[in-house]
Amino acid sequence: MRCCLGLLVALAAIQAAQAAEELFPRPPQLEPAIRFWTRVYTEIDTQSGFIHDSERLDVVYETVGPIASPRARRRAVDRAEEHYRRILLELASGKREGLDADARRVLALFPEGTSNAEFRRAAGRLRFQLGQADRFREGLIRSGAWRDYIADVLAANGVPRELAALPHVESSFDPTAYSKAGAAGMWQFTRSTGLRYMRIDHIVDERRDPFLSTDAAARLLRDNYEVLQSWPLAITAYNHGVAGMRRAVSRLGTSDIGVIIEKYSSRTFGFASRNFYAAFLAALDVDADPQKYFGPIRLDPPSNTIVTSVPDYMAAETLARALDLRVGRLRELNPALTELVWSGDKFVPKGFALRLPADLGADPGVLLASVPPTERYAAQQPDVRHLVRRGETLSQIAARYRVSLASLVQLNGLRSRNLIRAGQVLMLPVPAAGTPATLAEARGETAVAGGEYVVRRGDTIERIARVLGVDMEQLLRENDIRNKNLIYAGQTLRVPGPVLASADGPADSAGAADAAEGAADAADTAGAAVAEPAVITAALITDPGPLEAAQAAEAEAAFVTAELEGSAGLVAAEPAVALETAAAEGGELELGLASGEAPLDAALDGTLDPAAAASGEADAGENVLASQQAELAADPSDYSVTDGTITVQALETLGHYADWLEIRTQRLRDLNGLPFRRPVVIGQTLKLDFSRVSPEEFEQRRIEYQRRRQEAFFSSYRIEDVEDHVIRRGESVWVLAQHRYHVPVWLLRQYNPDLDLDRLAPGTIVKFPRLRPLTEGDAQVST
């Protein structure tokens, strides 16, 4: 009987392995890469690394290190690379006799009969890969806190459980990880991709929360698979983008991941993208049997927490005090809240899902209900913003407001301190001029505990006196204040007169009036915050009629057509300026959105750079364009240039192309035989003139434009689900998009990239994303 049971267990294991093999095939050409990444994850730590061939990963020349100092290690790597470059060039000259020991060892790494030309190419493929064994082991331990949750969420979204190993490749399960490209959190979402699934702004960045980012990652992986119908491609798309993988499949005519990795060539399909799937398979192997590589390991216990909704805007310190928790502990459990919240410059948002210890000992709802109305607020702390004027630099703005350049870059999620544009709106890391009304003030009453008042950020003596219904001079005398402008947040003032000011008494009429005025101001502020994004993106939400593809595409960006048609492109170095100029003259406003995202230099402070985790150190080929493409990883639209041509995508016009190319629009009409005023059609192929701008620069400008437009949309709307709609006879997809699903044309096309939406036969399944407008409670508050 025991023998039969053992046989059944063995058979079940074999079946599971076969099922995994079907979902995640291991083509023979990937085996050297899988072995290489297994060595990286288990043999050498982050003080060591391999000098290796960037294409033939079975060729490892030397292990450098261990060397603790990054600078010393870089010098050692440079020396080693130069050493092996000389050897390879020596072999490329045809020399095979009289070689020294190192040269003979290098020769033996290559198959017998390797040509001189191959050795010459190998001399240009030298690369250094940093080890990851210590990070991988630490990640294994950390993963215990979230393994069960990740497994449940993946299963709920129809994603194979094996994908739970992906954070090993992305971040070593580190929720605090930031990449030099601006990706954040355990699952390494860029801002543009993350906005489709999470709240990301200067107050809340859900990428940093391991639970919320897991929900988003599961949906992104599911969406990738829906488009690509292959898990190897969906996994690679997590790094390279859906559009990139669709382009690879189209060019090679196959979905075979082995063939694509071996043969696909693209400027953006660099070392990291090419190796992402193999690195995942290696991480999956190590994760399945960690004792084999690291010996006994004790994982962190599963996270034991509960979640409660914050009933009103409140300071983090207020919440910690009410819940009898240290602020540090509250911060540890809620990493999505940004530094502005913990510094007291912003409140914890109303409705925020606050994570707490399960052993809190009391009902959190009851504890939060005990917070007095004087410590609850009707709205968020208002933002302080600066409109960038032409000629201004970030350094000048920082000096003007007496803030650090680094904090300004970080608060606004800027990729470079040198890239700001006229018309851009920057958030300033300074206190707002006033504090929103408390709920007590909104009701016309202010409770003063024990006859004392604690000064809040933004308070003035005049305002405090009015709200409390006391004489200002008497308040100054009571507290021996000689200069009414010298008060500070946290200062305790003794309040003369009654302890509770009420709108019922004549002594309180001024306070009641001030409170009512403050409440009205707060309501106006909140209203502006909600309405503003809706106005900005209104043109994206409503498609004009008649709803034909060409007209819809042209109308979505028509506000620039009149400005750019028949004229030279405006300031090519600042393509956004053209859009903002059009907006100032009655067009649609293009906002520079702020975020809580760390700047590119964040990785220099010692946090994990996931680019290093996946590929060691950056290759020259991993350029800005690849980074930009990763920003739009969830967008399946193709924004690349192929043989001097492009495919027209939504939100684009001839005016845009002329602007990005620094040429006249008429030149593009002549080049493509387009009559004056005829709009371009989504899906149309256009020839372009690259006499002034390179294809790479054009692609960068195009992707940056799409990124900003899509970010503006997703700052106001979130995709909650995707519904399959079966087209019936007589139905118009454009009418359905406008009147039933309320989906903009460009987003509908992204969810149906392989459908010709102008010609749909009855029975065709069209995917409609379900959109939810963000409310003031879960959208960025701005004034």
N, C-alpha and C positions, 0 to 999 in steps of 0.2 A: 504493500500500500504506500509506504513511504517512498519507494522507488518510483511508483506511478505519479505521485505528487510532484516529485522532483522533475520528472519528465515533462509534466504539464507546465511547470514553471519555466523550464528551458524552452519549450515550444512557444509559450507566450512571449518570452524575451526575443526569440527569433522573429516572430510575427511583428512585434513592435519595431524591431530593427529594420525589417523589410518595408514596413509602412513609412518609416522615417526616410529610408533610402529613396522611396518613390517621391516623397515631398521635397527632399533635399538631396538631389543626385550629386555624386562625386565623380565627375568625368576624370579619366586618367590624366589629362593634361593639368588638372588642378592639384594632384597629389604632392608634387614638390612644394607648392605654395602652402598647402595645409601643414606639411611637416615643418616648413620654415616657421610658420606662425605658432605652431605648437612649441617649438624651441624658444621663440621670443617670449611666449607666455609662461614658460616653466623653467628654462635653463639659466637665463641671465636677468639681472635686475636693472634698475634705472641708473646704476652707476657704470654699466657696461653696455656694449653694443656690438653688432656685427658689421664688418665691412663686407658687402656682398654685391652680386650682380642684380640690377633692378628688374631684369626680365627673367633670368634663369635663377630662380630662388634656391635651387639646389647647389649653387656655387657660392659658398661662403669662404672668403679669403682669410679672415682673421677676426678674433674677438678682442676688442679694445676695452681696457679697464680691468678691474674696477677703478674708476677715478671719480672722486666725489665732486670736484669742482667742474661746473659746466664749461668754464673758459679753458681750463687745462685739458678737459676731454676734447673740446673742439680742436685745440692745437694738435693733440695726439691723433685725432681722426684725419686732420689735414695732412699730417706727415704720412700716415698709413696709406691714404688714398693716392698721394703722389708716388709712394713707393710701388704700389701695385699698378699704377698707370705706366710707370717706366717698364715694369716687367711685361705687361701686356703689349706695349708698343714694341718691345724687344722681340716678343713672340710674333707680333704682326709683321716684323721685318723678315721672317722666315727662319730665324735662328732656332735650332732644335738641339744642337750639340754644345757642349761646354757651358751649360747653364749652371748657375749656383743652386743651392738647396731650395731657396724660396721659389725661384723660377721653375725648377722641376716640380715642386709641389703645386704650383698654379697650373702648369701644363697638365698635370694628372687630374685636375678638377674638370677638364673638358674632355669630350669624347675624342677618341683617337681619330686623327684625320681632320680635326677642326682647321678651317681655312685661315689664312692670314687676315682676310677681310673680317672674319668673325672676331678675331682677337682685337682688331682695330676698333670694331664696334663696341666690344666689351670694355675697352679703355674709356669709352664715353658713358658707360652704364654703371660706374662705381657709385655706391650709395651706402650710407650709414643708417642702421636701424637700432634705435635705443631699446634696451631690454625692458620687459614689463612684468617679470616674475613677482616682484614684491607688490606691485600694484594689483596684479591679478589675485594674489593670495588675500590681500586686504579687501578686494572687491568680493571675493567669495564669502568672507566673514560678514561683511556689511549686507550682502544679499539676503541673509537670513531674515532680516527685518521685513522684507517686502515680497519674498518668494511666493507665499500663499496668495497674497493679494494679486500679484502679477498673473499667476496661473488662472485665478478665477476670472480676471478681466479679459485675458486673452481668449479663454474658452467662451465667455459671453459674447465676444465679437467674432467668433469663428476663426480665430487665428491659432495655428498650431502651438502647442505648449513649448516646443523647442525654441521659439522666438524669445522666451524668457532669458536666454543667454546673451541676447544682443547688447544689453548694457555693459557686458564685459568688454566688448569691442569699442563701444562709444565712450564710456566714462569710468570703467571699473566700479560701477554702481555708486558713483559719488554724486549726490544731488547738488553739491556746490561747484561742480566742474564748469568751467568756461573755456571756450576755444578762442583762438585768435580771430576766427571768422565771426564771432558773436553768438555762436551756439551755446546753449545753457542747459544745465540740469543733467539728471541721470540718463535721459534719453536723447540729449543733445539736439534740441529743437532750435532752429534759427527763428528769428522773430517773425518773418513773413509766413513761414509754414506753420509755426505755432499759433498765430492769430486765427487760423481757420478752426482751431479746436479748443483754444484756451484764452483766458484773459491775460494780456501782457501789456502793462503800462507802467507808469512811474510809481504807482501805489501797490499794485499786485502783479507779480510775475509768476504765473502758475507753472512755468517750466521748471522752477526750482523745487516744486513740491513733488516728492516721489509718487504720491498717490494720484494726484491730478494729472501729472505728465504721463503716467502709465495708462490712464484712460485715453489720453490723446494719442499716445503711440500705438495703442491697439487699433484705434480707428484709422490712423494713417496707414498702418500696415495692411489693414483690410481694404482700404481704398486703393492702395497700390496694387493689391492682388486683383481687385475688381477690374482694373484697367489692363493689367499685364497677363493675368491668368497663369502665373508661374511664380512660385515662392522664391526661387533663386533670383528671378528678375525683380520681384517686389522687394527683396532684401537689398539688392544692389541699388535699387531706386531710392532706398532710404538715404543713401549717401550721394548718389549721382543724379537723382531726380527722375520722375516718371517720364518727362519729355525726353531726357537723354536715353533712357532704356528703350522707349518706343522708337526713337531714331535708330538705335543700334539694331533692333529687330528688323526695321524696315530696310536698312541698307544691306544687311547680310541675308535677309530672307529666312531667318531662323530664330527660334526662341531657345536654342541650346546654349546654356550658360557657358559651357566649355568652349564652344566655337566663338561666342561673342568675346570672351575674355582673351582668347588667343588671337583673334583676327580683327576685332573692332578697333579703329583708330579715330581719335578725335582729340582736339586741343584740350577739352575738359575731362576726357576719360583718362586721367592720370593714374599714378601709382596707387593712391588711396582707393579710388573707385574700382580699379582693376582687381585689387586684392581684398575688397570688402567681404565678398561672399566666402572666400577661402579663409579669411580671418575669423568669420563667424563660425564656420565648420570646425576650425581648430578650437575656438572658445567653447563650442558645444561639446567637443570630446573631453576637454579638460574639466568642464563643469560637471559632466556626467560621472567622472571618476577622479575627483580631486586628490584622494588619498594616494593614488598611484604616483602623483607628481609632487605633492607637498607633505605627504604623511598625514597623521591625524589632524583634523581641523574642526574646531567648534564654531558653528555659525552663530551669529547674533540671534537672540530669540525673536519671534515674530512681534511686530509692533502691536502693542495692546493699547489702542486709543479709541476715543469716541469723538463725535463731531456735533457741535451745536451751532446754531445760527445766531450771529450777533444782532440784537434787536434794534440798535440805533448806532449812529456814529459815536464812537467812544475812543478815548486815548488808550494806548496799549497799557500804560501804567494803571489806569482805572480798571481795566479788565483783569490784570494780574492781581490787583488788590482784592477785587470782588471774588475771584476764584481761588484766592489764597495760594497763588503760585508765584515763583520768582519770574521776573520779566525774562530772564535768560532762558528759563525752561519753556516759557510760552513761545519765545522766539525760536527755540530749537524745534518745537513741534509744528511751527507755522512758517516755514522758510519762504513761502510765496509772498509774504508781506515784505516790502522793500525797506531799505534803511530809513527812508523818509517817515515811515510809520514808527519805527523804533526810536528815532531821534525826537519824536513828538511833533514834527512839522506837518504830519498828516494823521488823521484818525483811522482806526480800523474801520473799513467800510460797513455800512448797514447791510445785513444779509450775508456777510462773509461767513463761510463755513469754517469755524474755528475748531482746530483739532486739539483735544485735551487728553490727559491721562485717563485710562479707564477706571483707575482706582481713585478718582477725585474725592469720593466719599460723600458727595451730595449731588443733587440734581443741578446741572449747570444752568438750566433755565431759571430755576428758583434763585440761584446765586446772582445771576445777572439782573433779575427783576428787582433785586435789592439796591441796585445802583440808583442814587437819587437823580431827579430830573436835572439838577444843576450840573451833572457830569455826563449828560447825554446831549447830543447835538442834532440839530435839524438838518444839517448838510455837512459836506466835507469841507475841510480847510481849503479856502480858495487858492488857486495857483497864481504865481507871479510869472509873467511871461515877457519876452522881449521880441519885438519884430525886427528881424535883421534888415539893415539898410545896405544898399549897394556900397561896396568899398570897406565895410566893416569886417574885422577879423575876430575870431573867437577869443584871442588873447586880449583884444581891446574891450570886448564885452565883459570878460572876466574881471579885468582891471576896473572897469566902470562900476560894477556892482560889488567889488571887493570880495569875490568868491574865487576859489581855486579853479584853475583850468581843468584839472582832472575831474572835479565834481561836476562841472558843467558838461564835460564830455560824457561822463557816466550817466547822468540824469537824463540826457537826451538820446542815449543809445547811439552816439555818433561813431561811425566807423573810422573816421579820421578827423583830427582837430583842424585839418586844413580844408575840409569839404563842407562848407556851409554856403547858402545861396541867398541872394536878396529875396525878401518876402517870406523866408522861413521863420517859423515861430519857435523860439527856444524857451524851455522851462528854466526857471532860475532857482537855485538851491538857497533861497532866502525866505524868511518868514513872510507870510501874507500881511497886508496892511490891517486886516481885521479878522476877528474870529466869528464864525457863524453863531447864530442864536442857539442857546441851550433850549431843551424842551420846556424848562421852567420859564425862561424868558418868553418863549413863544406863547405860553399860557398867561403871561403877564404877572409872573411871580418869581421871586428869587429867594431860595432858602439860603441862609447864611449860618453855617454851623457855629454855634457858640458865640455869635456876634462877631465872627471873623470872615474874611473873604480872601481867597487865594488868587493872586493875580495870574491870568492866563496870557499866553502869547498873543500879542496884538491889542491887549487892553490899554486904555488910557484912563487917567484919573477922571476926566470929564465923563467918559462913558460909564465907568464904574459908579460914579456918583449918581448919574441919571438912572441907571438900572436899579440901584439900591434905594433910590428915592431919598437921598440925603444931600445936605449942602456940601459942595466940593471943598470950600474953605474949612468947614468943620472936619471933613475927612482928612484934610492935610494936617490940621492941628492935632487931631487925635493920634496921628501916626508920626508926628514930628518930621514931616516931609517939607523941606524948604524949597526944593525944586520939583514942580509937579511933573516934569519930564523924566525924572530919575526914578522910575519904578522898573521892576524886572519880573519876568515870569517865575512863578513859584513863591514870590514874596507874600507874606501873610499880613493883611491889613485889619486893624481893629475898626469895627463899624459902629459909629454912634447911632443911637436911636433904636428902633424895633429890630428884632432878630429876623422876622419874616416880613418882607414887603409884599403887599397884596394889591391887586387892581381894585379891590373893593373900597379901599381907604383913600381919602383925598391926598394924604402924604405921598401916595404912590403913583399919582397920575402921570408924572413925568417918566417914572420907570416903566409904567405900563405902556406908555406911548412909544418909548424907545424900544421896548421889547417887541411891540407889534411891528415897528419899523424894521427891526432886525430880522424878525420872522419873515416879513415880506421880502426883504433883501435876499434872505436865504432861499426863499421859494423862487425868486427870480433867477438866482444863481443856478439852482438845481434845474429849473426849466431850460435855461440857456444851455446847460451842459448836455441835456438830453436832446434838445432840438437841433443843436449845431451839427452833430455828425449826420443826422438825417437829411439836413439841407445840403450838406457837402456831397452826399452820395445819392441825392435824389435822381440825378441823371442816370445813375447806374441801375436804379431799381425799376424805373418805369421805361419800358421800351416803346418808342413811338409807333404809330400806325401810319399807313398799313405796315404790318409787322413782317416785312420781308427782310431776309438776311442782310442784303447790301445796305438797305436804308437803316436798319437797326444798328449795324456796325458803324456806319458813318455818323448817325445821330448821337451815338454815345460819346463821340469825341468831336462833335461839330463845332464846339466853341473855339477851337483853334484853327479851323479850316479857313475861315474868312480872313484871319490875321496872316496866315502863312501862304495862302494860295497865290501863286504867281510872284512871290517875293523871295528874296534870299532868306536862308534860315537865320534865326536870331541867335546871337551869342552862343556859339556851339559849345563853348567850355561850360556853359550853364544852361543846358536844355530846359531845366525847370523854369528858368526865368521867362521863357516864352509863354509857358502856360500861365504863369502868375500875371504876366502883362495882360494876357487875354482876359483873365479873371477880373482884373482891375477895371476893365472896360465892359463889364457885363457878362463875362463868361463864368465858368465854374471854378471855384477856388480850390487850389491844390495845397493841402496842408503839409507842413513838415511835422510829422507826429513824434511825440516824445515817448520814451520808454524807460523802464527800469533796468534795461539791459546794460551789462558791463561793457566798457570799451574794449578795443582789440588788445590793449596792453594788459588786460586782467590776468592773462596766463603768466605774466612775468612775476607775479607775487607768490608763485609757488603752487598755485592751484593746477589741477591736471589739465593739460592740453590734449583733448581727445584726438586731435590730428596726430599728435605724437603717439597716442595709444594705438591708432590704427596703422600709422606708417612711419613712426620714428620721427624724423625731422623733415621739414618741408622740402620738396623737390622744386627745382626751378620751373618745371613744367606745371606745377600746381599753381596756376596764376590767379589773378583777380577774377577772371571770367568764370573759372571753376567755382570760386567762392560765391559769386553772384548767382550762378546757376543753382547752387545748393540752397540759396535763400528761397527759391521758388520750387523746392523739391516736390511739393504736392501738386504743382501745376503741370498738366500733361501737354500744354501748348508748346510748339517748337519755335523758339526765338533765334535759332541759329541761321548763319549764312552758309549756303551750299552753292558752290560754283558761281558766286556772284549774284545769287537770287535768294529771295526769302518767300515764306508763305505768310500772307496777311492774317493777322490775328485780331481779335476783338479789341476795342478801345484804341485802335490805331488808324491814322489817316495818311494820305500823301504828305500833308503838312508836317506830320511828325517825322516821316522818313527824310524829308528835305532838311528839316532842322537838324537831325542827328548827323546827316551827311554834309551839312554846311553848303548846300547847293540850292538852286531855285526849284520850286515845285514843277515848273514847266519842263525842266530837264528830265524829270521822271516821267512826265506825260509823254514827251517825245520818245523816250527810250522804250516805253511800253505801248505806244500807239493809243493812248487814252485821250479822248476828246475832253475839252475844257468842261469842268464841273461834273464830269462823270465820277462817282465815288468808286473807291476800291471795294472789293467784296471779300469777306472772310473766306479763307481757303484759296484765294487767288495767288498765283505765282507772279512775282514782280522781279524785273531786272533792276539792279541798283548801280549807281555810279560811285566807285570808291576812289576817285581821283584825289579827294581832299582828306578823307577819313578812312582808316583801315577797317576791314571787316571786324577785327577784334574790338576796336573802339566803338563801332556801330552797335555791335551786340551788347557791349557793356551799357551803353546809353539806353538801348531798347529795354534791356532787362531791368535796369534801374527805374525807368518810367513805369513799367508794369508792376514792379514791386511796390512803388509808392501808391499807385492807383489801387492795387489790391489791399494794401495795408489800410488805406483810408476806408475802404468798404468794410473790412473785417474789424475795424475799430468800433463799428456800429452794429454789426450783425454776426451771429454765430451759426454755424451749420450744426443742427441738432441730430439730423438723420438724413437718410437718402431713401426716397420712395421710388419703386419701379412702377411706371405707368405704361399700360398696354394701349397703344394708339388704336382708336376706333375709327371706322369709316366716317369721314366728314370732320374729324377733329383737326384743329390747327395747333401745332406745337407752340407757336408764338402766342396765340390766345391763351393757351394753358399756362404758359410761363408768366404772362402778364396778369391775368385775372384770377387764376386758381392758385398757383404756387408762388407768385410774386418773386420770381427769380430773374436776375439780369441775364441778358443774352450771353455775355462773356463767361459767366459762371456755368450756365447750362451747357455751353460748348465744352467746357473743361470736364464736366462729368460725363460727356458723351463724345469723346474725342474721335471715335471711329465711325460716327454716324453722320450722314449728310442730312442735316435737320430740315433742309428745304424739300427733300424728297423722301418722305417716310411712308412706307406701305402699312396698311392696317395690320395689326398684330406685332408691330415693332415695339420693343421695350425701350422706353426712354427713362433715364435716371434723373429725377428731380430732387435737388437738395432741399431739405426743409430748413428754412431760415427762421431764426428767433431774433427780433430786435433787442439789443441790449438796453436795459433800463439804467436809471441813474445809480442803482445799487450795484450793478455789475459792470458798468462801463466807466471809462475814465471821466472824472469830474473836472471840468475846466471852466474858467471864467475869462 
